[in-house]
Amino acid sequence: MDLAFTPEEQQFREDIRSWVASNLPKEISYKVHNDLNLSRDDMQAWAKILGKKGWLGHAWPTEFGGPGWNAIQKHVFEEECARAGAPRVIPFGPIMVAPVIMAFGNEKQQKQHLPGIASGEVWWSQGYSEPGSGSDLASVKCKAERVGDKYIVNGQKTWTTLGQYGEWIFCLVRTSNEGKPQTGISFLLVDMKSKGVTVRPIVLLDGDAEVNEVWFDNVEVPVENLIGEENKGWTYAKHLLSHERTNIADVNRTKRELERLKRIAKAEGVWNDVRFRDEIAKLEVDVVALEMMVMRVLSAEKSGKNSLDVAGLLKIRGSEIQQRYSELMMLAAGPYALPLVREAMEAGWQGDHVGAAHCAPLASTYFNMRKTTIYGGSNEVQRNIVSQTVLG
C-alpha cells in the first residue's frame, strides 16, 4: 500500500488550496480558527459558494451533478478546506441523505431533492434519535400510519442538530410492529413546514441551542415521500450511518485544532512545561495514527475494496481525540477558559483587557465535545459492532 501522494494529486491539492483561499470569506475563516459561533447565514454562505462551484456534493458522482472525484481527491479537498478555516459542511443534506436518495430513491425524488441539496439552498435535518431510542435505533416509536395516499405521522424526535433551521427532515418511522423491530421501520422525507411539525430548542450548558426536539402531531406526508420500500428503512439507515460515522472522525478538523492547541499553549506560557508538551506530543501521535487509518481506508476505496466496515472504529478514535484536545485547551488556558458571555465575545472584546480573548470559547468547546462519544451511535455500541464485523 502506497500512502504517498502522486504528483497529480499534489497539483490537485494546490488547485484546491488556491481556490479556497480566493473564495472563503475572511470573516468566516476567522470565526472557525477561533471557534467563535457560526450563524446560519455563515454556514449557508459557504454552502452556497461551494454549491455554485459544484463542490458542496464533493463526494457525489458526476451522474448526479458531483465532480466525480476519487477517494483521495475527496480527502484532499476536505483537508484543505479544514486547514483554511472553512466551516464544516452541514452533513445532513449532501453527505447523509443525498447518498440514500441516490441509491434507493426513485427518479422523481432525485430530481425533486438533489438540486436543492447540491446548491446549498435547502437545509436538511436528521430525525433518527428519540427519547428512548438513541444507539438502539431499532426501538424507534415515531409512528407513520398509511391512510390512502398519505402517511399520518405522530411522535417525537430529539437531539435534532440545528433542527431550528431545517426545511426538510429525513426520519425513521415505525410502519409495522410485526416481526423483528428492524423490519417495521421506514425511511420518510418530511417537509418541516407541514402542519403539525413543532421544533423546540434544547438549551445546552453553554447557553446555545444547537439541538432540538421535533414533534409530529398528525402530520400528513405524501406516500411519494417514502424512500424505497415500506418497512425496509433499516437497510437505508445503515447505509447512511456508515457515512455519518466516517464523517464524525473528522481528522482534518482535528489537525487544525491541534495547531490551535499549540498556539494557546504558547500564548498561555505552558508550552515550555515539559509534562504538558508531552501530552500534546501523545495527542499528536494519535492524530497521525488516525490519519494513517483514514489513508488506509482511502487506499482501499481507491482500489475498489469496501472499507466501510471500519467506520465505527474511525468514529471511536476520532471522537475520543476530539475530547482530548478540548480538555488540553482547557488545561492550557486555566481560569481564562471559564468565562463565556457569547454576546460580549462576538462583539470582539471579551478577554482583551487581560490578553486572553483566544480563550473565551474554550468552555463552550469542552462542553460541546462531551457529546461526540455518544451521537452517531455510542462508542460502547461501536466497539461491539467492530468486534463482530472486523474481528469476527
N, C-alpha and C positions, 0 to 999 in steps of 0.2 A: 504494500500500500504506500503510495507516494503522497505525502501531505504538503509538498511544496507547490506553490502556485506557478503556473506556466507564464511565459512572457505575455501571452494573450490575456490571461486573467489579471496580470498586473496592470496591463493597459486598460482593461475594463475598470479596475479599481480607480485608476487616475481619472478616467472619464466621469465616473460616478462622483468622485470627490470634487471635481471641478464644478459639476452641475449643482450639487448640493450647496457648495459654497456660494454659488451665484443666485440660488433661489430660496434658500432658507432664511426667513426674516430674522434679523439680528435680535430683535426684542424677544422673539420666541426662544431662540437658542440660549440667550442669557438666562431666561427663566428655567430652562431644562438643566443647564450646567449648575445652577444654584438651587435646584429643587424647589423653585417657587411654584405657587399654584397656577395651573393652566386653566384658562376659562374654556367654555365650549367653543367660543369664537377662535381661540388659539388652536385648539385641536382640529377644528373644522377647516381653518385656513390652510394648515399644512396638508390635510387630507385632500383638499381641492387642488392645491398646487400639484401634488402627486397625481391626482386624478386627471388633470389636464394633460400631463405628460404621458399618461397611460401606465403609471407605475404604482398606483395605490393597490391594485391587484398584481403586485410584482411576482407573485408565485403562480399566477394564472397561465394556462396555456393560451396560445395565440387564437385558437378557435373561439375563445370566449372574450377576446379583447385584451389578453395579457401579453407581456413581452416574450413569453416562451423561454425564459431563462432556465438554465440548468441549476442544480442544487448549489454549486459553487458560486455562481453569479448571484443567486438569491442571498447567500450568506454574505458575500462581499458588499452587496447593496445595503443590507441591514447593518453591517458593521460600520460602514462609512456614515450612514445616517446617524447612528448612535454616537459615533466619535465627534460628529459635527454639532451635536446637541439638538437633533431633531426630536420632536415628540414621538413616543411610540405610536404606531398605527393602532387605532382602536380596533381590536381584533374581531369583534362580534360579526361585522359585516364581511369584510374582504378575506379574513383568514379562517373564520369558523363556519358561518352559514353558507357562504358562497360555494365552497367545495362540495357541500351537501347538495345544494341546488344543482350544481353542475353534474354530480354523479347520479343523483336519484330523482331530481325534479324533471318535469316534462318541458317541452319546448316553450309552451306558453309561460310557464313560471320563470324560465330562464330569461325570456325576452322582457318579462314584466319587472324582474327584480335586479338582475345583474348589472344593467347600465347605471342604475342609481347608486349601487354599491361601488362600482368602478370609478364613478365621478366624484365620490365623496359627498354627494348631495343628500343621501338618505342615511339616517343614523339608526343602526340596529342595536337591539338589546338581546340578552340571553335569558330565557325563562326555564331554567333547569331546577335549581335548588328550591326546596320548600322547608317550612319549619321542622318537619320530621324526616326530610329526605335531602341529604347532602351528598356524602360519599356513596351512600346507598341509594342511588337514583332509581333503582328498580321499584322502590316503595312509593313513588310519586302518587299523589291522590287527586291532583287537579283534574277534574273530570270534563270530558267532552262527549256530549250525547248527540248522536245524529238525529236530526228531525228534518226530513225532506232533503233539501239541497243545502242545509246549513248544519253546523255543529253549534250546540249551546254549551258554552264553556263556563264552569264555575270552579272557583278555588283560589289558591294563593301561591305566589312565588315570592322568594325572599333573597336577600343579598344580591339583588339585580344591579350590577355595577353600572353607574351612570344612566340608570333607567329613567331618570328625570328628563333626559334629553331624547329618549327613544321615540322613534316614529313607527318602527315595526319591531316586533319581538318574535323570536322563534321559540316555541315551547314544546316540552314533553308533556303530553296529556294522557290520561287514562281513558281508553275507549272500550276496555273489556276487563272483567275480573275473572275470566276463565283461564285455567291453566296456570303456568308459572307467571310470576309478576312481570317478568321481562316481555312476555308475549302479548300483553294487553296495552302496550304503550304506542302512541302515535306521535308523529312529528308535524306540528301545525304552525303555520305562519299567521300572525295576528297583527292587524292594523291597530296601533295603540291609541288611535283617535276614535276607535269604536266605542259606542255607548256601553257603559258598564265596566270600562277599564279605569282603575284608580291607582295612581302611583303615590306612595307615601314615603318620603325620605327617612332614612335611619341616620340620626346624628351620631357620629363616632367620637372617640376620646379626644381627637384633635380638633373637634368642633366642625368638621367637614361632614357633608352628606354624600359621600361617594357611592354608597349603596342604598337600595330602596326595597320596599315591599311593593309588589304589584298584585292587585286584587281583580278578580274576574267575577262579575255578577251578572249572570245570564247574558254573556257576550255572544253575539251572533257572528259566526265566522263561516264564510262560504266553503263548501266542501272542496272547491277547486284550490283552496289554500293548503290542502293536505299534501305533504311531500311523500311520494312513493305510495306504498300500500298501507291501509289501515292495520294497526297492531304490529307493524314492522319498524316502529320508530326506534327501538332499542338498537337495531343494526345501524341506523343512520347516526344515532347518538354516539356510538363507539367510534365511528368514522370521524366525527367532529372532535371528540375528546382527545384523540391521538394528536391532532393538530394543536389543540389548546395546551396540552401538557408539554409538547416540544417548545411552544411559544413561551410558556412560563419560565423555562430555563433561562432565556434572555441573556446569554453570555455576553452579548455586545454591550448592553446597558451595564452589566456588571463590570466590564473592563473600564468603561467610562467612570463609574462610581469608585472604582479602585483608585484611579488617578485623583479623584476629588478627595478621597480619604487621605491621600498623601499630602494634598495641598492643605487640608485642615490641620493635619498633624504638624506640618511645618509652621503654619500660621499661629498655632496654639503652643508652640515650644516643646512638643513632646516627641518630635522627630528624632532628637538625639538621645531619647530614652531607649537603651538597647532592648529592654524587655518589650516595650511597646512596638519597636521596629521588628522584633521577632514575630509578633502577632500579625503584623502586616505582611511579613515575608511568608508566613504559613498560609495566610489567606491568598496571597498571590500564587503560590504553588497550586492551591486548589482551583483557582481560576484558570490557570494554564491547563490543568488536568481536565477540567470541564470543557475547555475549548478543544482539547485534543479529542475528547469523546464526541463533541459535535462534529469535528472534522472527520472522524471515522464514520459517523452516520452519513455525512455528506458524500464521502468517498464511496460508501455502499450504494447510496442513491444514484450517484453518477454512473456506477457500473450496472445499474438496473436491479439491485437487490432491495428487498423490503426491509427497512430498518426501523419501522415504527414500533416494533416490539420493545424497544428500549426507551420509548417516550417517557414512561413512568420513571425510569432511572434518571433521565435528564431533569425531570421535574423535581425529584427528590434533591439532587445535588444542587441544582440551580437555586431552588427556594431557600435551602439552608445557607448557602453562600450569601444570598441577599440579606438574610437576617444577621449574619455575622458582620458584614461591612457596615450595616446600620448601627450595630452595637459598638463597633470600634469608633465610628464617628462620634457617638455619644460620649465615649470614654475620652476621646481626644479633646472634645470641646468642654467637658466638665460642666459646671453650673451654667455656662452660656448656652448649653443645648436646651435648657428647660423652658425659658420664656417663649411664648408663641402668641402674639397678637396679630392675627392674619391681616387685618386692615392696615396696621402700622407697618408690618413687614412689606406689604405690597406697595405702600406709599414710599418705601425706599429708605426709611430712617431707623428702623428698629435695630439696635446694636451698634449703630455708627458711633455713638458717643464713647463706646469702650473698644471700638475697633473689632467687634465680633459679629458684624452683620451676616457673615457667611455661616454662622452657627444657628441663626434664628429658626430655620425649618427642621432642625435635626430631630427634635422630639416628635414632630409630626411624622417624619420618615420612619423613625423607630416604631411608633405605634402602628403605622400602616403596614409595616413589613411583618408584623405578627401573623397576618392572615396567610402569608404565602405558602406555609406548610399545610394549610387546611384547604384552600379553594382549589378547584380543578381536581378534586379527589385528594383526601388527606394523605400525608406521606406514609402513615401506617398502612393504609389500604394499598398504596402504590407498592410498598415493599412486598406485600402478599402477591400482588399481580406479577411483579418482577420475578419472584421466586417460582411462580407457577409457569410463566411463559418463557422466561430466559433460562432459568436454572433447571427447569423440568421437575 
